[in-house]
Amino acid sequence: MNKKKIFNDPVYGFVTVPTELLFDLIEHPYFQRLRRIQQLGLTGFVYPGALHTRFHHALGAMHLMSMALRTLKDKGVQISAAEGQAALAAILLHDVGHGPLSHALETAIFDEVPHEQLSLYLMQRLNAEHNGALDKAIAIFQGSYARPFFHQLVSSQLDMDRLDYLNRDSFYTGVQEGRPGADRLIKMLTVVDERLALEEKAIYSVENFLVSRRLMYWQVYLHKTVTSAEQMIIRIVQRARDLVRTGHDVPASADLHFFLASAVTILDFEKDDTILQRFVQLDDHDIWGAVKMWASHPDRVLSYMSRSLLDRRLFKIILQTEPFEEEMKAGVVELIAEHFNLPPSEASLLMLAGRISNNAYDADGKDTIDVLTKSGRVVNVAEASDLPNIRALGQRVEKHYICYPKEIAQ
């Protein structure tokens, strides 16, 4: 069987699968599951075209990785065929551990179980199935491989993951200002002392990339209506979970019901192999199927929120730079209790409050974007640039929000 297939990708055109191992990984049920997990969770409520999946993103990131490896080899960096395949496998599988609706439910279904750790467990399983063929890929993914630039291509402040999701998300949302100029940045990559760097002439491209990233966060990922929708689905799942754990009957698929009923931690995944097998059966369809059933549940909080989300009657959201006063929150809960005739304990569940924050670049972090100057020095891009913007983009911006049913504001 010919396993060197070609995908037609709407963002990049033709994407080639260069080796049989990579094809077999793509064909595996763990990876095919990513077709059923949307890349941007509930962002489609605001940008109707944002319906692409983690499957799209993983293939795109692999394509950008192949471009980066070709660029580095053309510049004299020695990369063996085994290292190249390992880097491609690492980026292909970097998101294989994502749960339903991507980031939105990471804290509602599990208790402090990061998707990166689940990706690692699934890579280890795949490695066992392929008789150790993913040893190098796992080392690159974990950052333990002897040549650090491979890990930086997979996970850093300028990695193929970010370049693809900014490119892809701007394409599918129609937010053209979010395009990061990936082609030029990749062409400017180089390696110094086994660490990733950019040629000095890429400084303005880096600034464009960081501006694009900041814009995409505020205009797409942290858009206030998206935030409202995501907080609603989180609270819906939390309410279902709390009802299940207090003995109420809450319909759900067998695997979703298991996680609603059990306070699963990362240690549980390590101790009980069947939990991971349950996890890989979960996708967005489990959540939406459950929400449709919950819309007619006798619990008024669960049914009201589920029906509201299905019909896109999203909660009103207010953003401000300062935390909301407790008196205001108490007043909102009081209005909810009065309007819906609910006890305060249940009314408080229909008031969602928290904060969102973003900084486009961590200039003081351990994994900076480095530039190779014409004099041969490697410096942080924030120091190399004569533009104040890059330092400014490193400033963390924080906003506080409160969400509540629109009915009480009328």
Secondary structure, DSSP 8 states (H G I E B T S, - for coil): -----EEEETTTEEEE--SHHHHHHHHSHHHHGGGGSBTTTTGGGTSTT---BHHHHHHHHHHHHHHHHHHHHHTT----HHHHHHHHHHHHTTTTT--TTTTTTTTTTSSS--HHHHHHHHHHHHHHHTTTTTHHHHHHHHT-SSSHHHHHHHSSTT-HHHHHHHHHHHHHHT-GGG---HHHHHHTEEEETTEEEEEGGGHHHHHHHHHHHHHHIIIIIT-HHHHHHHHHHHHHHHHHHHHHHTT------HHHHHHHHS---HHHHHH-HHHHHHHTT--HHHHHHHHHHHTT-SSHHHHHHHHHHHTT---EEEEESS---HHHHHHHHHHHHHHHT--HHHHGGG-EEEEEEE-S--TTSSS--EEE-TTS-EEEHHHH-S-THHHHHTS-EEEEEEEE-GGGG-
